[in-house]
Amino acid sequence: MPGLKHRRLGRTGMSVGELGLGAMDTPHSPEAIQTVTTALDLGIQFVDTARDYEGSEHLLGQVIRQRGKKDFVIASKTFSHSASGSQYDIDRSLKVLGVEHIELYELHDISTRQAWDEVMREDGALAGLKTARYRGLIGHIGISSHDLDILELAITCGEFETVMLEYSAFFPVTRPLIERAAHHDVGVIAMRPLGGSGRTSTMRGSIAAGYAGPLTPANLLRYVLSNPGVSVAIPGARYPARVIENVATASGYAPMTNAEQRELEDAAAALY
């Protein structure tokens, strides 16, 4: 099986595999440690977590200690909007993970103008991340959002090296923002590339019942990876089998044509 292709994560300058792992729900699986170690053993090197994802940083810390090394990029996030709160979260992340440095730390879910104004103040969370970067505790600063206008601000303001946004055949509306990010050399982390757990479950149920159309997890991942502006896609996984499926797709896919992408978008719209 060919290995995962690598892409540049914007002006962080980091080269990461185009398939990552979203580890928000992974701790709730009885096979959590095996899921993460399977991902790493198969070449995934970018793992998304957050301070308030229950058990997620703790799980990654267990894996690091078990492996005796940290051989992957960690991207964590703070929900705090203040400088002191974000610095506290970074210190907690470092302790729980058992590391001295985190490659990427993000402001999480800044999806209203009020939240944006709060984190961008002189004593806001962005200032805290900058202090942590100056201290060498984190390498790069990013932001996640579900609001298109906030994402536009984040991409163009010059403060953020990465943005995390939703992008899939279910939610193609962010495509112009991905192009904008590429123009500004901002790395794009695509969350919910398979549409989210509810849609994925519905899809898998339809496939089990005999559905033979284009709407499959593999095609949804192909759709996202076919966009050259996406730096890394981070489907969540609770079991090793899901990781193995995703790696198999990402290692051998053919980019979708425009016609295939429109067909998949139509099928996704019909499901939800």
ZAKE-201749 format. One record per residue (C-alpha): x, y, z. Coordinates in steps of 0.001 Angstrom, whole numbers, padded with zeros to 6 digits. Last residue first. Example, Ala and Ser with C-alpha at 12.3 -4.5 7.8 and 13.67 -1.06 7.14 Angstrom:
<c1:013670; c2:-001060; c3:007140>
<c1:012300; c2:-004500; c3:007800>
end
This chain:
<c1:-029661; c2:015392; c3:004885>
<c1:-029621; c2:012256; c3:002716>
<c1:-030668; c2:014058; c3:-000487>
<c1:-028113; c2:016811; c3:000121>
<c1:-025376; c2:014174; c3:000403>
<c1:-026408; c2:012594; c3:-002900>
<c1:-026367; c2:016000; c3:-004608>
<c1:-022945; c2:016796; c3:-003118>
<c1:-021663; c2:013420; c3:-004333>
<c1:-022849; c2:014104; c3:-007882>
<c1:-021275; c2:017578; c3:-007785>
<c1:-017939; c2:016085; c3:-006706>
<c1:-018068; c2:013422; c3:-009396>
<c1:-018695; c2:016076; c3:-012050>
<c1:-015791; c2:018182; c3:-010792>
<c1:-013537; c2:015153; c3:-011083>
<c1:-012505; c2:013370; c3:-007933>
<c1:-008851; c2:012788; c3:-007090>
<c1:-007828; c2:009121; c3:-007365>
<c1:-007400; c2:007443; c3:-003998>
<c1:-004672; c2:005014; c3:-002965>
<c1:-003223; c2:005977; c3:000402>
<c1:-006149; c2:008131; c3:001538>
<c1:-008655; c2:005320; c3:001051>
<c1:-006550; c2:002657; c3:002770>
<c1:-005770; c2:005101; c3:005591>
<c1:-009476; c2:005762; c3:006100>
<c1:-010389; c2:002072; c3:006207>
<c1:-007547; c2:001262; c3:008633>
<c1:-008612; c2:004121; c3:010906>
<c1:-012195; c2:002844; c3:010917>
<c1:-011014; c2:-000671; c3:011787>
<c1:-008888; c2:000687; c3:014648>
<c1:-011985; c2:001874; c3:016532>
<c1:-013177; c2:005222; c3:017862>
<c1:-012332; c2:007327; c3:014836>
<c1:-012752; c2:010993; c3:013982>
<c1:-011992; c2:012243; c3:010513>
<c1:-009209; c2:014846; c3:010492>
<c1:-008463; c2:016113; c3:006976>
<c1:-005107; c2:017828; c3:006461>
<c1:-003805; c2:020724; c3:004361>
<c1:-006983; c2:021345; c3:002371>
<c1:-006293; c2:023773; c3:-000461>
<c1:-005616; c2:020934; c3:-002905>
<c1:-009291; c2:019872; c3:-002740>
<c1:-009404; c2:016217; c3:-003807>
<c1:-008708; c2:015251; c3:-000196>
<c1:-012173; c2:016426; c3:000804>
<c1:-013992; c2:014516; c3:-001939>
<c1:-011857; c2:011417; c3:-001475>
<c1:-012904; c2:011348; c3:002177>
<c1:-016551; c2:011502; c3:001174>
<c1:-015952; c2:008821; c3:-001449>
<c1:-014492; c2:006452; c3:001132>
<c1:-017287; c2:007116; c3:003627>
<c1:-019871; c2:006258; c3:000962>
<c1:-022449; c2:008330; c3:-000934>
<c1:-021866; c2:007241; c3:-004540>
<c1:-024804; c2:004847; c3:-004780>
<c1:-025022; c2:001133; c3:-003978>
<c1:-027473; c2:001084; c3:-001052>
<c1:-028105; c2:-002544; c3:-000066>
<c1:-029295; c2:-002417; c3:003548>
<c1:-025710; c2:-002461; c3:004847>
<c1:-025005; c2:000582; c3:002670>
<c1:-028016; c2:002377; c3:004118>
<c1:-026899; c2:001608; c3:007662>
<c1:-023398; c2:002831; c3:006877>
<c1:-024833; c2:006093; c3:005619>
<c1:-027033; c2:006626; c3:008654>
<c1:-024057; c2:005962; c3:010932>
<c1:-021879; c2:008375; c3:008950>
<c1:-024587; c2:011032; c3:009093>
<c1:-024787; c2:010798; c3:012854>
<c1:-021000; c2:010624; c3:013314>
<c1:-020167; c2:013770; c3:011376>
<c1:-020147; c2:014585; c3:007666>
<c1:-017262; c2:012410; c3:006561>
<c1:-014873; c2:015386; c3:006448>
<c1:-016072; c2:016457; c3:009914>
<c1:-013091; c2:018799; c3:010402>
<c1:-010858; c2:020050; c3:007599>
<c1:-007624; c2:021628; c3:008842>
<c1:-006585; c2:024415; c3:006483>
<c1:-003127; c2:026018; c3:006654>
<c1:-002995; c2:029757; c3:006014>
<c1:-000790; c2:030815; c3:003120>
<c1:-002921; c2:033908; c3:002439>
<c1:-003930; c2:032735; c3:-001053>
<c1:-004409; c2:029198; c3:000284>
<c1:-006725; c2:030564; c3:002957>
<c1:-008844; c2:032313; c3:000346>
<c1:-009195; c2:029069; c3:-001622>
<c1:-010300; c2:027313; c3:001564>
<c1:-012718; c2:030168; c3:002209>
<c1:-014234; c2:029664; c3:-001259>
<c1:-014790; c2:025949; c3:-000452>
<c1:-016516; c2:026681; c3:002874>
<c1:-020000; c2:026175; c3:001399>
<c1:-019255; c2:022516; c3:000640>
<c1:-021025; c2:021225; c3:003770>
<c1:-022539; c2:017794; c3:003125>
<c1:-019898; c2:017072; c3:000472>
<c1:-017433; c2:017979; c3:003207>
<c1:-015770; c2:020941; c3:004881>
<c1:-016009; c2:022169; c3:008469>
<c1:-013290; c2:024573; c3:009471>
<c1:-009993; c2:024601; c3:011325>
<c1:-007834; c2:027582; c3:010493>
<c1:-004037; c2:027678; c3:010532>
<c1:-001221; c2:030237; c3:010807>
<c1:-003349; c2:032819; c3:012568>
<c1:-002592; c2:036480; c3:013221>
<c1:-002551; c2:037806; c3:009640>
<c1:-006072; c2:039252; c3:009726>
<c1:-007151; c2:037644; c3:006428>
<c1:-007804; c2:034032; c3:007392>
<c1:-009220; c2:034791; c3:010819>
<c1:-011531; c2:037491; c3:009488>
<c1:-012876; c2:035198; c3:006765>
<c1:-013321; c2:032430; c3:009332>
<c1:-015313; c2:034827; c3:011503>
<c1:-017603; c2:035596; c3:008558>
<c1:-018101; c2:031913; c3:007750>
<c1:-018967; c2:030884; c3:011296>
<c1:-018158; c2:027357; c3:012468>
<c1:-014760; c2:028306; c3:013869>
<c1:-011356; c2:026930; c3:014761>
<c1:-008223; c2:028983; c3:015322>
<c1:-004480; c2:028531; c3:014925>
<c1:-001178; c2:029458; c3:016548>
<c1:002186; c2:027786; c3:016034>
<c1:005089; c2:026320; c3:018007>
<c1:003873; c2:026018; c3:021558>
<c1:005740; c2:026078; c3:024880>
<c1:008684; c2:028050; c3:023504>
<c1:008194; c2:030958; c3:025889>
<c1:007433; c2:033258; c3:022940>
<c1:004820; c2:030761; c3:021761>
<c1:003248; c2:030735; c3:025211>
<c1:003126; c2:034540; c3:025196>
<c1:001527; c2:034504; c3:021759>
<c1:-001041; c2:031987; c3:022969>
<c1:-001934; c2:034249; c3:025886>
<c1:-002282; c2:037265; c3:023595>
<c1:-004672; c2:035223; c3:021445>
<c1:-006739; c2:034443; c3:024541>
<c1:-007605; c2:038074; c3:025193>
<c1:-005869; c2:040648; c3:027379>
<c1:-005181; c2:043064; c3:024515>
<c1:-008471; c2:042020; c3:022973>
<c1:-008595; c2:039501; c3:020109>
<c1:-010096; c2:036658; c3:022154>
<c1:-012999; c2:038812; c3:023368>
<c1:-013740; c2:040476; c3:020018>
<c1:-013905; c2:037093; c3:018300>
<c1:-016211; c2:035658; c3:020984>
<c1:-018528; c2:038663; c3:020616>
<c1:-018491; c2:038319; c3:016830>
<c1:-019642; c2:034731; c3:017187>
<c1:-018068; c2:031412; c3:016155>
<c1:-014719; c2:031229; c3:017896>
<c1:-014938; c2:027471; c3:018322>
<c1:-011513; c2:026808; c3:019836>
<c1:-008493; c2:029095; c3:019859>
<c1:-005723; c2:026848; c3:018618>
<c1:-002416; c2:025389; c3:019732>
<c1:-000034; c2:023779; c3:017235>
<c1:003322; c2:022064; c3:017776>
<c1:002990; c2:021365; c3:021489>
<c1:006198; c2:021505; c3:023537>
<c1:007438; c2:020069; c3:026833>
<c1:005485; c2:016833; c3:026736>
<c1:003672; c2:014678; c3:029290>
<c1:000308; c2:015012; c3:027586>
<c1:-001406; c2:015865; c3:030861>
<c1:001338; c2:018297; c3:031924>
<c1:001658; c2:020013; c3:028557>
<c1:-002107; c2:020335; c3:028240>
<c1:-002390; c2:021824; c3:031732>
<c1:000241; c2:024473; c3:030938>
<c1:-001551; c2:025252; c3:027686>
<c1:-004881; c2:025571; c3:029481>
<c1:-003400; c2:027973; c3:032041>
<c1:-001987; c2:030101; c3:029241>
<c1:-005411; c2:030202; c3:027587>
<c1:-007076; c2:031222; c3:030829>
<c1:-004589; c2:033973; c3:031590>
<c1:-004927; c2:035485; c3:028133>
<c1:-008712; c2:035264; c3:028176>
<c1:-011198; c2:033634; c3:025805>
<c1:-010818; c2:030109; c3:027149>
<c1:-011949; c2:027145; c3:025044>
<c1:-008348; c2:026180; c3:024418>
<c1:-007177; c2:023886; c3:021646>
<c1:-004731; c2:021098; c3:020859>
<c1:-002861; c2:020107; c3:017694>
<c1:-000300; c2:017396; c3:018362>
<c1:002161; c2:016402; c3:015657>
<c1:003467; c2:012839; c3:015827>
<c1:006439; c2:010801; c3:017036>
<c1:006271; c2:011467; c3:020758>
<c1:008413; c2:008776; c3:022344>
<c1:008396; c2:005897; c3:024783>
<c1:005560; c2:004237; c3:022905>
<c1:003596; c2:003622; c3:026109>
<c1:004379; c2:007090; c3:027440>
<c1:003226; c2:008729; c3:024217>
<c1:000108; c2:006549; c3:024086>
<c1:-000835; c2:007395; c3:027669>
<c1:-000336; c2:011109; c3:026959>
<c1:-002596; c2:010782; c3:023925>
<c1:-005295; c2:009252; c3:026120>
<c1:-004949; c2:011999; c3:028734>
<c1:-005246; c2:014613; c3:025990>
<c1:-008515; c2:013019; c3:024875>
<c1:-010079; c2:012195; c3:028259>
<c1:-013005; c2:014584; c3:027833>
<c1:-012326; c2:016956; c3:024967>
<c1:-011949; c2:020105; c3:027078>
<c1:-008226; c2:020722; c3:026563>
<c1:-008496; c2:019850; c3:022903>
<c1:-007365; c2:017130; c3:020485>
<c1:-006335; c2:016762; c3:016845>
<c1:-003676; c2:014247; c3:015855>
<c1:-001313; c2:014742; c3:012905>
<c1:001186; c2:011950; c3:012162>
<c1:-000873; c2:009239; c3:010488>
<c1:001599; c2:006732; c3:009062>
<c1:-000039; c2:003365; c3:009616>
<c1:001723; c2:002853; c3:012965>
<c1:000416; c2:006220; c3:014166>
<c1:-003188; c2:005389; c3:013294>
<c1:-002915; c2:001910; c3:014794>
<c1:-001465; c2:003437; c3:017973>
<c1:-004431; c2:005807; c3:018235>
<c1:-007058; c2:003100; c3:017738>
<c1:-005200; c2:000652; c3:019976>
<c1:-005269; c2:003165; c3:022808>
<c1:-008992; c2:003783; c3:022384>
<c1:-010130; c2:000201; c3:021972>
<c1:-012773; c2:000336; c3:024714>
<c1:-013962; c2:003540; c3:022996>
<c1:-014865; c2:006746; c3:024820>
<c1:-011307; c2:008050; c3:024521>
<c1:-011660; c2:008209; c3:020698>
<c1:-014486; c2:010758; c3:020729>
<c1:-012421; c2:013950; c3:020354>
<c1:-009399; c2:012302; c3:018739>
<c1:-009655; c2:013592; c3:015171>
<c1:-006952; c2:011735; c3:013321>
<c1:-004972; c2:013032; c3:010361>
<c1:-004952; c2:012342; c3:006637>
<c1:-003007; c2:014758; c3:004414>
<c1:000205; c2:013688; c3:006112>
<c1:001974; c2:016697; c3:007516>
<c1:004728; c2:019004; c3:006284>
<c1:005260; c2:021883; c3:008704>
<c1:006073; c2:025315; c3:007298>
<c1:003704; c2:026902; c3:009808>
<c1:002982; c2:029117; c3:006825>
<c1:000328; c2:026796; c3:005547>
<c1:000368; c2:023210; c3:006704>
<c1:002313; c2:021862; c3:003734>
<c1:000974; c2:018595; c3:002369>
<c1:002103; c2:014999; c3:002621>
<c1:000831; c2:011942; c3:000785>
<c1:000106; c2:008866; c3:002873>
<c1:002097; c2:005768; c3:001980>
<c1:001428; c2:003445; c3:-000919>
<c1:000000; c2:000000; c3:000000>
end
